[in-house]
Amino acid sequence: MNNFDVARDVYAEWESFVSNVKKSSEARPITLESWKRCSEFDLQSDKLKYKFLSEEELSIKIRENSKLIEICKPYLESLSLSLEEIPHIVSLADKEGWIIDLRGTPQELGGKDAGLCLGSNWSEKVIGNNGIGTALRLREPVLVHGVEHFGMVYGSCSCIGVPIISNGQVLGALDISVPVQYAHPARLHILTACASSIESVLTYINNSNNINFSAMNNLISTAVHDLKNPLSVISGLGQLGNKATDEDKIKSYFDRIVIQADEMNKMVTELINVFRPEELSSQNVNPIIEEVINSYKPICDYKNIKLTFKCDCNDLVRINRKLFKRSVENLLNNAVQSMNGEGTITIGTKSCGETLLITVKDTAGGIPEEMRDILFEPFVFKRSGGTGLGLFMVYYTITNTHKGRIWFETEPGNGTTFSIELPLDRQLQL
């Protein structure tokens, strides 16, 4: 069975499920069981009593779960980016249901007034059945759609939740919540795949006293690659839905699903490329840089940008040609896009003792102060058509793959200089 057939079957099951929830007076057994638990907790469906951590308590929770939060961060960012055109919440909870990380637009779904914020408790005993609380309780993926929620305030939402389990222990849960009109079955596939990838990384870390970074890269590359299958299903569902309706508004929703699935697929491909272990060889970087410059020369000429290359070193360094070239392309592309009109971009290489120094200097407006400390983190700097992974990939490639350093100096109104330092391959030059 191909991905299109799978998508068609999943879509048909989803249509049947939503139809039954809307018109049937008989609730699903899993819903009845969760409602029974809510009654045993003495919850009132119209008067939920939300619980929130203080700032100090939240800080402690975040420190206690720092490893889980760090591993989950890129997944939360990717999921939220895929939903950026609709109201949504993508959240991470600890094993007790406390929300320790959150993305999206919680204020559009009720915000703190509905207990939907960082530091709130989403366990069943506090807010009734939901993606986080019920997934933690049952230790399995769950879907709670619209009126299936015990809490009346959540009747307009559809949520899916998946527990995160490592070495038999529930560590937390992931949740995606959207208005019912934007609910889609394929999100359960990708959320489950994300949780599975996170669990693989956690298990590896917990079972290893001495982490081999090459093996870790293999693991992450494999885990991210596993996301491609559910993305194919999502894209297939979107295409199928588009063909199955004649309403322009609904067609536009399905078009967006396909576009966002393609966007996430692009991110997955970039992550696979950066985390896949690559062999290094001794090379002169100057021809590679000249190749990149030649490819950007036409657009620079068009924008009246003077692009120059100052080559003062022909020493060899150990690099992976493909990854190094991509890093230079990312830096040069950022410089070009940051310049609105005339200006100068200068790339240089020179020897500094036992290292090669590569600089990319522009005369644009500089980097805003609020972005400087987090510039190399994923999804911080995202232009139209980009994935938000460019500078993160540059940083990872230079520091991890090539064992070098990268930093920048910036001055408002005068521009920015990115510097890369790579160890020389003296052994081959003796």
Contacts in CASP RR format, 6 or more apart in sequence:
PFRMAT RR
TARGET T0000
AUTHOR 0000-0000-0000
METHOD contacts of the structure
MODEL  1
MNNFDVARDVYAEWESFVSNVKKSSEARPITLESWKRCSEFDLQSDKLKY
KFLSEEELSIKIRENSKLIEICKPYLESLSLSLEEIPHIVSLADKEGWII
DLRGTPQELGGKDAGLCLGSNWSEKVIGNNGIGTALRLREPVLVHGVEHF
GMVYGSCSCIGVPIISNGQVLGALDISVPVQYAHPARLHILTACASSIES
VLTYINNSNNINFSAMNNLISTAVHDLKNPLSVISGLGQLGNKATDEDKI
KSYFDRIVIQADEMNKMVTELINVFRPEELSSQNVNPIIEEVINSYKPIC
DYKNIKLTFKCDCNDLVRINRKLFKRSVENLLNNAVQSMNGEGTITIGTK
SCGETLLITVKDTAGGIPEEMRDILFEPFVFKRSGGTGLGLFMVYYTITN
THKGRIWFETEPGNGTTFSIELPLDRQLQL
3 229 0 8 1.000
3 232 0 8 1.000
3 233 0 8 1.000
3 235 0 8 1.000
3 236 0 8 1.000
4 236 0 8 1.000
4 239 0 8 1.000
4 240 0 8 1.000
6 233 0 8 1.000
7 186 0 8 1.000
7 233 0 8 1.000
7 234 0 8 1.000
7 235 0 8 1.000
7 236 0 8 1.000
7 237 0 8 1.000
7 238 0 8 1.000
7 239 0 8 1.000
7 240 0 8 1.000
8 240 0 8 1.000
10 185 0 8 1.000
10 186 0 8 1.000
10 189 0 8 1.000
10 233 0 8 1.000
10 237 0 8 1.000
11 185 0 8 1.000
11 237 0 8 1.000
11 240 0 8 1.000
11 241 0 8 1.000
11 244 0 8 1.000
13 185 0 8 1.000
14 184 0 8 1.000
14 185 0 8 1.000
17 145 0 8 1.000
17 185 0 8 1.000
18 145 0 8 1.000
18 183 0 8 1.000
21 145 0 8 1.000
21 146 0 8 1.000
21 147 0 8 1.000
21 148 0 8 1.000
27 35 0 8 1.000
27 148 0 8 1.000
28 148 0 8 1.000
30 138 0 8 1.000
30 142 0 8 1.000
31 129 0 8 1.000
31 144 0 8 1.000
31 148 0 8 1.000
34 124 0 8 1.000
34 128 0 8 1.000
34 129 0 8 1.000
34 134 0 8 1.000
34 137 0 8 1.000
34 144 0 8 1.000
34 150 0 8 1.000
35 129 0 8 1.000
35 150 0 8 1.000
37 124 0 8 1.000
37 125 0 8 1.000
37 129 0 8 1.000
37 137 0 8 1.000
38 45 0 8 1.000
38 124 0 8 1.000
38 128 0 8 1.000
38 129 0 8 1.000
38 150 0 8 1.000
38 151 0 8 1.000
41 124 0 8 1.000
41 125 0 8 1.000
41 128 0 8 1.000
43 125 0 8 1.000
43 128 0 8 1.000
43 150 0 8 1.000
43 151 0 8 1.000
45 150 0 8 1.000
45 151 0 8 1.000
45 152 0 8 1.000
46 151 0 8 1.000
46 152 0 8 1.000
48 126 0 8 1.000
48 127 0 8 1.000
48 128 0 8 1.000
48 151 0 8 1.000
48 153 0 8 1.000
49 126 0 8 1.000
50 114 0 8 1.000
50 115 0 8 1.000
50 120 0 8 1.000
50 121 0 8 1.000
50 126 0 8 1.000
50 127 0 8 1.000
51 120 0 8 1.000
51 121 0 8 1.000
51 126 0 8 1.000
52 112 0 8 1.000
52 115 0 8 1.000
52 117 0 8 1.000
52 119 0 8 1.000
52 120 0 8 1.000
52 121 0 8 1.000
53 61 0 8 1.000
53 98 0 8 1.000
53 119 0 8 1.000
53 120 0 8 1.000
53 121 0 8 1.000
58 100 0 8 1.000
58 118 0 8 1.000
58 119 0 8 1.000
61 94 0 8 1.000
61 98 0 8 1.000
61 100 0 8 1.000
61 119 0 8 1.000
62 69 0 8 1.000
62 100 0 8 1.000
64 94 0 8 1.000
65 94 0 8 1.000
65 100 0 8 1.000
65 171 0 8 1.000
67 202 0 8 1.000
67 205 0 8 1.000
68 92 0 8 1.000
68 94 0 8 1.000
68 100 0 8 1.000
68 164 0 8 1.000
68 171 0 8 1.000
68 172 0 8 1.000
68 202 0 8 1.000
69 92 0 8 1.000
69 100 0 8 1.000
69 101 0 8 1.000
71 198 0 8 1.000
71 201 0 8 1.000
71 202 0 8 1.000
72 92 0 8 1.000
72 101 0 8 1.000
72 164 0 8 1.000
72 174 0 8 1.000
72 198 0 8 1.000
73 101 0 8 1.000
73 378 0 8 1.000
74 271 0 8 1.000
74 378 0 8 1.000
74 379 0 8 1.000
75 174 0 8 1.000
75 194 0 8 1.000
75 197 0 8 1.000
75 198 0 8 1.000
76 90 0 8 1.000
76 91 0 8 1.000
76 92 0 8 1.000
76 101 0 8 1.000
76 102 0 8 1.000
76 103 0 8 1.000
76 174 0 8 1.000
77 103 0 8 1.000
77 378 0 8 1.000
77 379 0 8 1.000
78 264 0 8 1.000
78 267 0 8 1.000
78 379 0 8 1.000
79 90 0 8 1.000
79 103 0 8 1.000
79 176 0 8 1.000
79 190 0 8 1.000
79 191 0 8 1.000
79 194 0 8 1.000
80 88 0 8 1.000
80 90 0 8 1.000
80 103 0 8 1.000
80 104 0 8 1.000
81 263 0 8 1.000
81 264 0 8 1.000
81 267 0 8 1.000
81 379 0 8 1.000
81 382 0 8 1.000
82 260 0 8 1.000
82 261 0 8 1.000
82 263 0 8 1.000
82 264 0 8 1.000
83 90 0 8 1.000
83 104 0 8 1.000
83 176 0 8 1.000
83 178 0 8 1.000
83 260 0 8 1.000
84 260 0 8 1.000
85 256 0 8 1.000
85 260 0 8 1.000
86 178 0 8 1.000
86 179 0 8 1.000
86 182 0 8 1.000
87 105 0 8 1.000
87 108 0 8 1.000
87 109 0 8 1.000
87 178 0 8 1.000
87 179 0 8 1.000
87 182 0 8 1.000
88 104 0 8 1.000
88 105 0 8 1.000
88 109 0 8 1.000
88 176 0 8 1.000
88 177 0 8 1.000
88 178 0 8 1.000
88 182 0 8 1.000
89 102 0 8 1.000
89 103 0 8 1.000
89 104 0 8 1.000
89 105 0 8 1.000
89 106 0 8 1.000
89 109 0 8 1.000
89 116 0 8 1.000
89 175 0 8 1.000
89 176 0 8 1.000
89 177 0 8 1.000
89 178 0 8 1.000
90 102 0 8 1.000
90 103 0 8 1.000
90 104 0 8 1.000
90 174 0 8 1.000
90 175 0 8 1.000
90 176 0 8 1.000
91 99 0 8 1.000
91 101 0 8 1.000
91 102 0 8 1.000
91 103 0 8 1.000
91 122 0 8 1.000
91 132 0 8 1.000
91 174 0 8 1.000
91 175 0 8 1.000
91 177 0 8 1.000
92 99 0 8 1.000
92 100 0 8 1.000
92 101 0 8 1.000
92 102 0 8 1.000
92 172 0 8 1.000
92 173 0 8 1.000
92 174 0 8 1.000
93 99 0 8 1.000
93 100 0 8 1.000
93 122 0 8 1.000
93 132 0 8 1.000
93 133 0 8 1.000
93 136 0 8 1.000
93 172 0 8 1.000
93 173 0 8 1.000
93 175 0 8 1.000
94 100 0 8 1.000
94 171 0 8 1.000
94 172 0 8 1.000
95 136 0 8 1.000
95 169 0 8 1.000
95 170 0 8 1.000
95 171 0 8 1.000
95 172 0 8 1.000
96 121 0 8 1.000
96 123 0 8 1.000
97 121 0 8 1.000
97 122 0 8 1.000
97 123 0 8 1.000
97 132 0 8 1.000
97 133 0 8 1.000
97 136 0 8 1.000
97 172 0 8 1.000
97 173 0 8 1.000
98 119 0 8 1.000
98 120 0 8 1.000
98 121 0 8 1.000
98 122 0 8 1.000
99 117 0 8 1.000
99 118 0 8 1.000
99 119 0 8 1.000
99 120 0 8 1.000
99 121 0 8 1.000
99 122 0 8 1.000
99 132 0 8 1.000
100 118 0 8 1.000
100 119 0 8 1.000
101 118 0 8 1.000
102 117 0 8 1.000
102 118 0 8 1.000
106 112 0 8 1.000
106 116 0 8 1.000
106 117 0 8 1.000
109 116 0 8 1.000
109 157 0 8 1.000
109 177 0 8 1.000
109 179 0 8 1.000
110 116 0 8 1.000
110 153 0 8 1.000
111 117 0 8 1.000
112 120 0 8 1.000
114 153 0 8 1.000
114 154 0 8 1.000
115 127 0 8 1.000
116 177 0 8 1.000
121 127 0 8 1.000
122 130 0 8 1.000
122 131 0 8 1.000
122 132 0 8 1.000
122 133 0 8 1.000
122 175 0 8 1.000
123 132 0 8 1.000
123 133 0 8 1.000
123 136 0 8 1.000
123 137 0 8 1.000
124 130 0 8 1.000
124 133 0 8 1.000
124 134 0 8 1.000
124 136 0 8 1.000
124 137 0 8 1.000
127 151 0 8 1.000
127 154 0 8 1.000
128 149 0 8 1.000
128 150 0 8 1.000
128 151 0 8 1.000
129 144 0 8 1.000
129 148 0 8 1.000
129 149 0 8 1.000
129 150 0 8 1.000
130 144 0 8 1.000
130 149 0 8 1.000
130 154 0 8 1.000
130 159 0 8 1.000
130 175 0 8 1.000
130 177 0 8 1.000
131 142 0 8 1.000
131 143 0 8 1.000
131 144 0 8 1.000
131 159 0 8 1.000
131 160 0 8 1.000
131 161 0 8 1.000
131 173 0 8 1.000
131 175 0 8 1.000
131 177 0 8 1.000
132 161 0 8 1.000
132 173 0 8 1.000
132 175 0 8 1.000
133 173 0 8 1.000
134 142 0 8 1.000
134 144 0 8 1.000
134 161 0 8 1.000
135 141 0 8 1.000
135 142 0 8 1.000
135 161 0 8 1.000
135 162 0 8 1.000
135 163 0 8 1.000
135 173 0 8 1.000
135 175 0 8 1.000
136 163 0 8 1.000
136 170 0 8 1.000
136 172 0 8 1.000
136 173 0 8 1.000
138 163 0 8 1.000
139 163 0 8 1.000
139 165 0 8 1.000
139 170 0 8 1.000
140 163 0 8 1.000
141 160 0 8 1.000
141 161 0 8 1.000
141 162 0 8 1.000
141 163 0 8 1.000
141 188 0 8 1.000
141 191 0 8 1.000
141 192 0 8 1.000
141 195 0 8 1.000
142 160 0 8 1.000
142 161 0 8 1.000
142 162 0 8 1.000
143 158 0 8 1.000
143 159 0 8 1.000
143 160 0 8 1.000
143 161 0 8 1.000
143 188 0 8 1.000
144 154 0 8 1.000
144 158 0 8 1.000
144 159 0 8 1.000
144 160 0 8 1.000
145 158 0 8 1.000
145 180 0 8 1.000
145 183 0 8 1.000
146 154 0 8 1.000
146 155 0 8 1.000
146 156 0 8 1.000
146 157 0 8 1.000
146 158 0 8 1.000
146 180 0 8 1.000
147 155 0 8 1.000
149 155 0 8 1.000
149 157 0 8 1.000
155 180 0 8 1.000
156 179 0 8 1.000
156 180 0 8 1.000
157 177 0 8 1.000
157 178 0 8 1.000
157 179 0 8 1.000
157 180 0 8 1.000
158 177 0 8 1.000
158 178 0 8 1.000
158 179 0 8 1.000
158 180 0 8 1.000
158 182 0 8 1.000
158 183 0 8 1.000
159 175 0 8 1.000
159 176 0 8 1.000
159 177 0 8 1.000
159 178 0 8 1.000
160 175 0 8 1.000
160 176 0 8 1.000
160 187 0 8 1.000
160 188 0 8 1.000
160 191 0 8 1.000
161 173 0 8 1.000
161 174 0 8 1.000
161 175 0 8 1.000
161 176 0 8 1.000
161 188 0 8 1.000
161 191 0 8 1.000
162 173 0 8 1.000
162 174 0 8 1.000
162 175 0 8 1.000
162 188 0 8 1.000
162 191 0 8 1.000
162 192 0 8 1.000
162 194 0 8 1.000
162 195 0 8 1.000
163 170 0 8 1.000
163 172 0 8 1.000
163 173 0 8 1.000
163 195 0 8 1.000
164 170 0 8 1.000
164 171 0 8 1.000
164 172 0 8 1.000
164 173 0 8 1.000
164 174 0 8 1.000
164 195 0 8 1.000
164 198 0 8 1.000
164 199 0 8 1.000
164 202 0 8 1.000
165 171 0 8 1.000
165 199 0 8 1.000
166 199 0 8 1.000
166 202 0 8 1.000
166 203 0 8 1.000
166 206 0 8 1.000
167 203 0 8 1.000
167 206 0 8 1.000
167 207 0 8 1.000
171 202 0 8 1.000
174 191 0 8 1.000
174 194 0 8 1.000
174 195 0 8 1.000
174 198 0 8 1.000
176 187 0 8 1.000
176 191 0 8 1.000
182 253 0 8 1.000
184 234 0 8 1.000
184 237 0 8 1.000
184 257 0 8 1.000
185 237 0 8 1.000
186 230 0 8 1.000
186 233 0 8 1.000
186 234 0 8 1.000
186 237 0 8 1.000
186 257 0 8 1.000
187 234 0 8 1.000
189 230 0 8 1.000
189 233 0 8 1.000
189 234 0 8 1.000
190 227 0 8 1.000
190 230 0 8 1.000
190 231 0 8 1.000
190 234 0 8 1.000
190 264 0 8 1.000
192 230 0 8 1.000
193 226 0 8 1.000
193 227 0 8 1.000
193 229 0 8 1.000
193 230 0 8 1.000
194 227 0 8 1.000
196 223 0 8 1.000
196 226 0 8 1.000
197 223 0 8 1.000
197 224 0 8 1.000
197 226 0 8 1.000
197 227 0 8 1.000
200 219 0 8 1.000
200 222 0 8 1.000
200 223 0 8 1.000
201 216 0 8 1.000
201 219 0 8 1.000
201 220 0 8 1.000
201 223 0 8 1.000
204 211 0 8 1.000
204 215 0 8 1.000
204 216 0 8 1.000
204 219 0 8 1.000
205 211 0 8 1.000
213 400 0 8 1.000
214 277 0 8 1.000
217 275 0 8 1.000
217 276 0 8 1.000
217 277 0 8 1.000
217 400 0 8 1.000
218 276 0 8 1.000
218 277 0 8 1.000
220 271 0 8 1.000
220 275 0 8 1.000
221 271 0 8 1.000
221 272 0 8 1.000
221 275 0 8 1.000
221 276 0 8 1.000
221 277 0 8 1.000
224 268 0 8 1.000
224 271 0 8 1.000
224 272 0 8 1.000
224 275 0 8 1.000
225 268 0 8 1.000
225 272 0 8 1.000
227 264 0 8 1.000
227 268 0 8 1.000
228 265 0 8 1.000
228 268 0 8 1.000
231 261 0 8 1.000
231 264 0 8 1.000
231 265 0 8 1.000
231 268 0 8 1.000
234 257 0 8 1.000
234 261 0 8 1.000
235 257 0 8 1.000
235 258 0 8 1.000
235 261 0 8 1.000
235 262 0 8 1.000
235 265 0 8 1.000
236 258 0 8 1.000
236 261 0 8 1.000
237 257 0 8 1.000
238 254 0 8 1.000
238 257 0 8 1.000
238 258 0 8 1.000
238 261 0 8 1.000
239 254 0 8 1.000
239 258 0 8 1.000
241 250 0 8 1.000
241 254 0 8 1.000
242 251 0 8 1.000
242 254 0 8 1.000
242 255 0 8 1.000
242 258 0 8 1.000
245 251 0 8 1.000
245 254 0 8 1.000
263 387 0 8 1.000
266 386 0 8 1.000
266 387 0 8 1.000
267 387 0 8 1.000
267 389 0 8 1.000
270 387 0 8 1.000
270 389 0 8 1.000
270 390 0 8 1.000
270 393 0 8 1.000
271 389 0 8 1.000
273 323 0 8 1.000
273 326 0 8 1.000
273 393 0 8 1.000
274 323 0 8 1.000
274 389 0 8 1.000
274 393 0 8 1.000
274 396 0 8 1.000
274 397 0 8 1.000
278 320 0 8 1.000
278 322 0 8 1.000
278 323 0 8 1.000
278 401 0 8 1.000
279 320 0 8 1.000
280 318 0 8 1.000
280 319 0 8 1.000
280 320 0 8 1.000
280 401 0 8 1.000
280 402 0 8 1.000
281 318 0 8 1.000
281 319 0 8 1.000
281 320 0 8 1.000
281 321 0 8 1.000
282 316 0 8 1.000
282 317 0 8 1.000
282 318 0 8 1.000
282 425 0 8 1.000
282 428 0 8 1.000
283 316 0 8 1.000
283 317 0 8 1.000
283 318 0 8 1.000
283 319 0 8 1.000
283 321 0 8 1.000
284 314 0 8 1.000
284 315 0 8 1.000
284 316 0 8 1.000
285 317 0 8 1.000
285 319 0 8 1.000
285 324 0 8 1.000
285 349 0 8 1.000
285 356 0 8 1.000
285 358 0 8 1.000
285 422 0 8 1.000
286 311 0 8 1.000
286 313 0 8 1.000
286 314 0 8 1.000
286 349 0 8 1.000
288 321 0 8 1.000
288 324 0 8 1.000
288 325 0 8 1.000
288 328 0 8 1.000
289 309 0 8 1.000
289 311 0 8 1.000
289 328 0 8 1.000
289 347 0 8 1.000
289 348 0 8 1.000
289 349 0 8 1.000
289 358 0 8 1.000
290 309 0 8 1.000
291 325 0 8 1.000
292 325 0 8 1.000
292 328 0 8 1.000
292 329 0 8 1.000
292 332 0 8 1.000
293 307 0 8 1.000
293 309 0 8 1.000
293 332 0 8 1.000
293 347 0 8 1.000
295 329 0 8 1.000
296 307 0 8 1.000
296 332 0 8 1.000
296 333 0 8 1.000
296 336 0 8 1.000
297 307 0 8 1.000
299 336 0 8 1.000
300 306 0 8 1.000
300 307 0 8 1.000
300 336 0 8 1.000
300 345 0 8 1.000
303 336 0 8 1.000
303 339 0 8 1.000
303 341 0 8 1.000
303 342 0 8 1.000
304 341 0 8 1.000
304 342 0 8 1.000
304 343 0 8 1.000
305 336 0 8 1.000
305 339 0 8 1.000
305 341 0 8 1.000
305 342 0 8 1.000
305 343 0 8 1.000
305 344 0 8 1.000
305 345 0 8 1.000
306 343 0 8 1.000
306 344 0 8 1.000
306 345 0 8 1.000
307 344 0 8 1.000
307 345 0 8 1.000
307 347 0 8 1.000
308 344 0 8 1.000
308 345 0 8 1.000
308 346 0 8 1.000
308 347 0 8 1.000
309 346 0 8 1.000
309 347 0 8 1.000
309 348 0 8 1.000
310 346 0 8 1.000
310 347 0 8 1.000
310 348 0 8 1.000
310 349 0 8 1.000
311 348 0 8 1.000
311 349 0 8 1.000
312 348 0 8 1.000
312 349 0 8 1.000
312 350 0 8 1.000
312 351 0 8 1.000
313 349 0 8 1.000
313 350 0 8 1.000
313 351 0 8 1.000
313 356 0 8 1.000
313 357 0 8 1.000
315 351 0 8 1.000
315 356 0 8 1.000
315 424 0 8 1.000
315 425 0 8 1.000
315 429 0 8 1.000
316 424 0 8 1.000
316 425 0 8 1.000
316 428 0 8 1.000
316 429 0 8 1.000
317 356 0 8 1.000
317 402 0 8 1.000
317 422 0 8 1.000
317 423 0 8 1.000
317 424 0 8 1.000
317 425 0 8 1.000
318 402 0 8 1.000
318 423 0 8 1.000
318 425 0 8 1.000
319 402 0 8 1.000
319 422 0 8 1.000
320 401 0 8 1.000
320 402 0 8 1.000
323 397 0 8 1.000
323 401 0 8 1.000
323 402 0 8 1.000
324 397 0 8 1.000
324 402 0 8 1.000
326 393 0 8 1.000
326 397 0 8 1.000
327 393 0 8 1.000
327 394 0 8 1.000
327 397 0 8 1.000
327 398 0 8 1.000
327 420 0 8 1.000
328 347 0 8 1.000
328 358 0 8 1.000
328 360 0 8 1.000
330 390 0 8 1.000
330 391 0 8 1.000
330 393 0 8 1.000
330 394 0 8 1.000
331 360 0 8 1.000
331 394 0 8 1.000
331 418 0 8 1.000
332 345 0 8 1.000
332 347 0 8 1.000
332 360 0 8 1.000
334 381 0 8 1.000
334 391 0 8 1.000
335 345 0 8 1.000
335 360 0 8 1.000
335 362 0 8 1.000
335 364 0 8 1.000
335 416 0 8 1.000
336 345 0 8 1.000
337 383 0 8 1.000
338 362 0 8 1.000
338 364 0 8 1.000
338 365 0 8 1.000
338 366 0 8 1.000
338 416 0 8 1.000
339 345 0 8 1.000
339 362 0 8 1.000
339 363 0 8 1.000
339 364 0 8 1.000
340 364 0 8 1.000
343 362 0 8 1.000
343 363 0 8 1.000
343 364 0 8 1.000
344 362 0 8 1.000
344 363 0 8 1.000
345 360 0 8 1.000
345 361 0 8 1.000
345 362 0 8 1.000
345 363 0 8 1.000
346 359 0 8 1.000
346 360 0 8 1.000
346 361 0 8 1.000
347 358 0 8 1.000
347 359 0 8 1.000
347 360 0 8 1.000
347 361 0 8 1.000
348 358 0 8 1.000
348 359 0 8 1.000
348 360 0 8 1.000
349 356 0 8 1.000
349 357 0 8 1.000
349 358 0 8 1.000
349 359 0 8 1.000
350 356 0 8 1.000
350 357 0 8 1.000
351 357 0 8 1.000
351 424 0 8 1.000
352 421 0 8 1.000
353 424 0 8 1.000
354 423 0 8 1.000
354 424 0 8 1.000
354 426 0 8 1.000
355 421 0 8 1.000
355 422 0 8 1.000
355 423 0 8 1.000
355 424 0 8 1.000
356 421 0 8 1.000
356 422 0 8 1.000
356 423 0 8 1.000
356 424 0 8 1.000
357 419 0 8 1.000
357 420 0 8 1.000
357 421 0 8 1.000
358 419 0 8 1.000
358 420 0 8 1.000
358 421 0 8 1.000
358 422 0 8 1.000
359 417 0 8 1.000
359 418 0 8 1.000
359 419 0 8 1.000
359 420 0 8 1.000
360 417 0 8 1.000
360 418 0 8 1.000
361 415 0 8 1.000
361 416 0 8 1.000
361 417 0 8 1.000
361 418 0 8 1.000
362 415 0 8 1.000
362 416 0 8 1.000
362 417 0 8 1.000
363 414 0 8 1.000
363 415 0 8 1.000
364 413 0 8 1.000
364 415 0 8 1.000
364 416 0 8 1.000
365 412 0 8 1.000
365 413 0 8 1.000
365 414 0 8 1.000
365 415 0 8 1.000
365 416 0 8 1.000
366 410 0 8 1.000
366 411 0 8 1.000
366 412 0 8 1.000
366 413 0 8 1.000
366 414 0 8 1.000
366 415 0 8 1.000
366 416 0 8 1.000
367 375 0 8 1.000
367 408 0 8 1.000
367 410 0 8 1.000
367 416 0 8 1.000
371 380 0 8 1.000
371 381 0 8 1.000
372 410 0 8 1.000
374 380 0 8 1.000
375 381 0 8 1.000
375 391 0 8 1.000
375 408 0 8 1.000
376 391 0 8 1.000
376 392 0 8 1.000
376 394 0 8 1.000
376 395 0 8 1.000
376 406 0 8 1.000
377 392 0 8 1.000
378 388 0 8 1.000
378 389 0 8 1.000
378 392 0 8 1.000
379 388 0 8 1.000
379 389 0 8 1.000
379 392 0 8 1.000
380 388 0 8 1.000
380 391 0 8 1.000
380 392 0 8 1.000
381 388 0 8 1.000
381 390 0 8 1.000
381 391 0 8 1.000
382 388 0 8 1.000
394 406 0 8 1.000
395 406 0 8 1.000
398 404 0 8 1.000
398 405 0 8 1.000
398 406 0 8 1.000
398 420 0 8 1.000
398 422 0 8 1.000
399 405 0 8 1.000
399 406 0 8 1.000
402 422 0 8 1.000
403 423 0 8 1.000
404 420 0 8 1.000
404 421 0 8 1.000
404 422 0 8 1.000
404 423 0 8 1.000
405 419 0 8 1.000
405 420 0 8 1.000
405 421 0 8 1.000
406 418 0 8 1.000
406 419 0 8 1.000
406 420 0 8 1.000
406 421 0 8 1.000
407 418 0 8 1.000
407 419 0 8 1.000
408 416 0 8 1.000
408 417 0 8 1.000
408 418 0 8 1.000
408 419 0 8 1.000
409 416 0 8 1.000
409 417 0 8 1.000
409 419 0 8 1.000
410 416 0 8 1.000
410 417 0 8 1.000
END
